Amino acid sequence: MRKYVVTEEVSTTVPVRKEKAVLEREPITADNVDAATEGPAISDEEHEVTLSEEEVVVEKKAVPKERVRLDKETEIAEEQVSEEVRKEQIEAEGDIDR
């Protein structure tokens, strides 16, 4: 039994998320005037939002996947054969006491 390593180049597409700042403008109407005027008072303060994005990191690591064992099994089968077989026989003539 022999073990060897096979190396192959793999290209794949992975999803990567990235946050973007989106400024939404909404007109004030009679239906939403109460909700629009709630919250902190208007000021000259700066507001910061931290945006993040995913970064693709490729890493290879050898991990065990399967165990391989080599064993042997013995099978017994029966086959029909034909061949001439010789054997010796003894014949005796006359009176032989046993």
DRENDO-1510 file (C-alpha; in Angstrom, 1 decimal, always signed):
<recs>
REC; n; res; u; v; w
REC; 1; MET; +0.0; +0.0; +0.0 .
REC; 2; ARG; +1.4; +3.4; -0.9 .
REC; 3; LYS; +0.2; +6.9; +0.2 .
REC; 4; TYR; +0.8; +10.0; -1.8 .
REC; 5; VAL; -0.4; +13.6; -1.9 .
REC; 6; VAL; -2.2; +15.2; -4.8 .
REC; 7; THR; -2.2; +19.0; -5.2 .
REC; 8; GLU; -4.7; +20.8; -7.3 .
REC; 9; GLU; -5.5; +24.4; -8.0 .
REC; 10; VAL; -9.0; +25.3; -6.9 .
REC; 11; SER; -10.8; +28.6; -7.8 .
REC; 12; THR; -14.1; +29.4; -6.2 .
REC; 13; THR; -16.3; +32.4; -5.6 .
REC; 14; VAL; -17.2; +33.3; -2.1 .
REC; 15; PRO; -19.7; +35.9; -0.9 .
REC; 16; VAL; -18.1; +39.0; +0.7 .
REC; 17; ARG; -20.2; +41.6; +2.6 .
REC; 18; LYS; -19.4; +45.2; +2.7 .
REC; 19; GLU; -21.3; +47.9; +4.5 .
REC; 20; LYS; -22.0; +51.2; +2.7 .
REC; 21; ALA; -23.4; +54.4; +4.1 .
REC; 22; VAL; -26.8; +55.3; +2.5 .
REC; 23; LEU; -28.5; +58.6; +3.2 .
REC; 24; GLU; -32.2; +58.4; +2.9 .
REC; 25; ARG; -34.4; +61.4; +2.5 .
REC; 26; GLU; -38.1; +61.3; +3.3 .
REC; 27; PRO; -40.5; +64.1; +2.8 .
REC; 28; ILE; -42.6; +65.1; +5.8 .
REC; 29; THR; -46.3; +64.6; +5.2 .
REC; 30; ALA; -49.4; +65.0; +7.4 .
REC; 31; ASP; -49.3; +61.3; +8.0 .
REC; 32; ASN; -45.8; +61.1; +9.4 .
REC; 33; VAL; -45.2; +64.5; +10.9 .
REC; 34; ASP; -45.5; +63.2; +14.5 .
REC; 35; ALA; -43.0; +60.4; +14.0 .
REC; 36; ALA; -40.6; +62.7; +12.1 .
REC; 37; THR; -40.5; +65.4; +14.8 .
REC; 38; GLU; -39.7; +62.9; +17.6 .
REC; 39; GLY; -36.1; +62.3; +18.7 .
REC; 40; PRO; -33.2; +64.5; +19.6 .
REC; 41; ALA; -33.3; +68.2; +18.8 .
REC; 42; ILE; -31.5; +69.4; +15.6 .
REC; 43; SER; -27.9; +70.4; +16.3 .
REC; 44; ASP; -24.5; +71.0; +14.6 .
REC; 45; GLU; -23.0; +67.8; +16.2 .
REC; 46; GLU; -21.1; +65.4; +14.0 .
REC; 47; HIS; -22.4; +61.8; +13.9 .
REC; 48; GLU; -20.1; +59.0; +13.1 .
REC; 49; VAL; -20.9; +55.5; +11.9 .
REC; 50; THR; -18.3; +52.8; +11.6 .
REC; 51; LEU; -18.6; +50.8; +8.4 .
REC; 52; SER; -17.1; +47.3; +8.1 .
REC; 53; GLU; -16.5; +44.9; +5.3 .
REC; 54; GLU; -15.5; +41.2; +5.1 .
REC; 55; GLU; -12.0; +40.3; +4.0 .
REC; 56; VAL; -11.3; +37.0; +2.3 .
REC; 57; VAL; -8.6; +34.9; +4.0 .
REC; 58; VAL; -7.4; +31.8; +2.3 .
REC; 59; GLU; -5.9; +29.2; +4.6 .
REC; 60; LYS; -4.9; +25.6; +4.1 .
REC; 61; LYS; -4.9; +23.1; +6.9 .
REC; 62; ALA; -4.4; +19.3; +6.8 .
REC; 63; VAL; -7.3; +17.6; +8.6 .
REC; 64; PRO; -8.0; +13.9; +8.9 .
REC; 65; LYS; -10.7; +12.7; +6.5 .
REC; 66; GLU; -10.6; +9.0; +6.5 .
REC; 67; ARG; -8.6; +6.0; +7.8 .
REC; 68; VAL; -7.4; +3.4; +5.4 .
REC; 69; ARG; -6.4; -0.1; +6.4 .
REC; 70; LEU; -5.1; -2.9; +4.2 .
REC; 71; ASP; -6.2; -6.4; +5.2 .
REC; 72; LYS; -6.6; -9.7; +3.5 .
REC; 73; GLU; -9.4; -12.2; +3.3 .
REC; 74; THR; -9.2; -15.9; +2.5 .
REC; 75; GLU; -11.9; -17.3; +0.3 .
REC; 76; ILE; -12.3; -21.1; -0.1 .
REC; 77; ALA; -13.9; -22.3; -3.3 .
REC; 78; GLU; -14.4; -25.8; -4.7 .
REC; 79; GLU; -13.5; -26.6; -8.3 .
REC; 80; GLN; -14.1; -29.8; -10.3 .
REC; 81; VAL; -10.9; -31.4; -11.6 .
REC; 82; SER; -10.2; -34.6; -13.6 .
REC; 83; GLU; -6.8; -36.3; -13.8 .
REC; 84; GLU; -5.4; -39.9; -13.8 .
REC; 85; VAL; -4.3; -41.0; -10.4 .
REC; 86; ARG; -2.0; -44.0; -10.0 .
REC; 87; LYS; -1.9; -46.2; -6.9 .
REC; 88; GLU; -0.3; -49.5; -6.0 .
REC; 89; GLN; -2.3; -52.5; -5.2 .
REC; 90; ILE; -1.2; -55.9; -4.0 .
REC; 91; GLU; -2.7; -59.2; -5.1 .
REC; 92; ALA; -1.8; -62.4; -3.5 .
REC; 93; GLU; -2.4; -65.9; -5.0 .
REC; 94; GLY; -2.9; -69.1; -3.1 .
REC; 95; ASP; -3.6; -69.7; +0.5 .
REC; 96; ILE; -2.7; -66.8; +2.6 .
REC; 97; ASP; -3.5; -67.0; +6.3 .
REC; 98; ARG; -4.6; -63.9; +7.8 .
</recs>
